[in-house]
């Protein structure tokens, strides 16, 4: 990026084509089309009237910071401020807030529905894991085995 990033709207994702398929040049860049699907799902946060505190980072920047951390695997605290995504703690807090509000689940359902309608899902190669299908917390406990012979005498070495 050249120069400081303005706090307004982030530029649209630069897109390259690989074998005719448009792909974002950087996987953490949120395109205008994707943002158009995410924005209506986000909870509206009203600013306090009395003691409003610091102005909230615009929601448009947080998903890119979240995706950058998830893609690169860096610690939240190491998210570079120069990228213009806000601080790592801000992005982590926003991700957690949106998780509790159900944003990610609804976005997942919305994107799957779009892909399904376009016939772009190849079900013969589908994989289900615990991030998509509820994993039970272990099998039910078995009942204690019944003794089939009379109880033995008490131990003389342990009381």
C-alpha positions in Angstrom: 0.0 0.0 0.0 1.2 3.5 -0.7 0.7 6.1 2.0 -1.5 5.9 5.0 -4.8 4.1 4.8 -7.8 6.4 5.3 -10.4 5.4 7.9 -13.2 5.4 5.3 -14.1 2.7 2.8 -11.3 0.2 2.0 -10.5 -0.2 -1.7 -12.0 -3.1 -3.6 -10.1 -6.3 -3.7 -7.7 -6.7 -6.6 -8.6 -9.8 -8.5 -6.5 -12.1 -10.7 -7.7 -14.9 -12.8 -6.2 -18.4 -12.4 -7.3 -20.7 -15.2 -10.2 -18.3 -15.9 -11.4 -18.3 -12.2 -11.3 -15.0 -10.5 -9.4 -15.1 -7.2 -8.5 -12.4 -4.8 -4.8 -11.5 -5.0 -4.5 -11.7 -1.2 -6.9 -14.1 0.4 -7.7 -11.8 3.3 -9.0 -9.0 1.0 -12.8 -8.8 1.3 -14.3 -7.9 -2.1 -17.2 -5.4 -2.4 -19.4 -8.3 -3.4 -18.5 -10.3 -0.3 -18.8 -7.3 1.9 -22.3 -6.7 0.5 -23.3 -10.1 1.8 -21.5 -9.7 5.2 -22.7 -6.2 6.1 -26.5 -6.9 6.5 -25.7 -9.8 8.8 -23.7 -7.6 11.3 -25.4 -6.4 14.5 -25.9 -2.7 14.7 -24.0 -1.2 17.6 -25.3 2.1 18.9 -22.7 4.5 20.4 -23.4 5.6 24.0 -24.7 9.1 24.3 -23.0 9.9 27.6 -19.3 9.1 27.8 -19.1 7.7 24.2 -15.4 6.8 24.4 -13.3 6.3 21.4 -15.0 6.0 18.0 -15.5 2.4 16.9 -13.4 1.1 14.0 -15.6 0.8 10.9 -16.9 -2.8 10.4 -15.6 -2.9 6.8 -11.9 -3.2 8.0 -12.3 -5.8 10.7 -13.1 -8.9 8.5 -9.9 -8.3 6.6 -7.9 -8.1 9.8 -9.6 -11.3 11.0 -8.9 -13.1 7.8 -5.3 -11.9 7.7 -4.7 -13.4 11.2 -6.5 -16.6 10.4 -4.7 -17.0 7.0 -1.1 -16.2 8.2 -1.4 -17.8 11.7 0.2 -14.8 13.4 -0.8 -13.9 17.0 -3.6 -11.3 17.3 -1.2 -8.9 19.1 1.2 -9.0 16.1 -1.4 -7.8 13.5 0.4 -4.9 11.8 -1.4 -1.6 12.3 0.2 -0.4 9.0 -2.2 -2.7 7.1 -5.2 -0.5 8.2 -7.3 -3.3 9.7 -7.2 -1.9 13.2 -5.4 -3.5 16.1 -5.3 -7.2 16.8 -7.4 -6.9 20.0 -10.0 -5.0 18.1 -10.2 -7.6 15.3 -10.3 -10.4 17.9 -13.1 -8.7 19.9 -15.1 -8.1 16.7 -14.7 -11.7 15.6 -15.9 -12.9 19.1 -18.8 -10.4 19.0 -19.9 -11.6 15.6 -19.5 -15.2 16.6 -21.9 -14.7 19.6 -24.3 -12.9 17.3 -24.3 -15.8 14.8 -22.9 -13.8 11.9 -20.4 -16.5 10.8 -23.0 -19.3 10.8 -25.5 -17.2 8.8 -22.8 -16.2 6.3 -21.7 -19.8 5.9 -25.3 -20.8 5.2 -25.8 -17.9 2.8 -22.6 -18.7 0.8 -23.5 -22.4 0.7 -27.0 -21.6 -0.6 -25.5 -19.4 -3.3 -23.0 -22.1 -4.3 -25.7 -24.8 -4.2 -28.0 -22.7 -6.5 -25.2 -22.2 -9.0 -24.4 -25.9 -9.0 -20.9 -25.2 -7.8 -20.8 -27.8 -4.9 -19.2 -31.1 -5.7 -20.8 -33.4 -3.1 -18.8 -36.4 -4.1 -15.7 -34.7 -2.6 -17.4 -33.3 0.5 -15.7 -33.7 3.9 -17.5 -33.3 7.2 -15.6 -32.6 10.3 -16.4 -31.2 13.8 -16.3 -27.6 12.5 -19.4 -28.4 10.4 -21.1 -31.3 12.1 -21.6 -31.5 15.8 -19.1 -33.8 17.5 -20.5 -35.7 20.5 -18.4 -35.4 23.6 -17.6 -39.1 23.8 -19.7 -42.2 23.9 -22.2 -42.8 26.7 -20.6 -44.3 29.7 -21.0 -47.9 30.2 -22.7 -49.2 33.3 -20.3 -50.6 36.0 -19.7 -54.3 35.4 -21.6 -56.5 37.8 -19.6 -58.9 39.9 -20.4 -62.5 38.9 -18.7 -64.1 42.0 -19.0 -63.3 45.7 -17.2 -60.3 46.9 -13.6 -60.9 47.9 -12.2 -60.4 51.4 -11.0 -56.8 52.3 -7.4 -56.0 51.6 -4.9 -56.4 54.5 -2.4 -54.0 53.0 -4.8 -51.1 52.4 -7.4 -49.8 54.9 
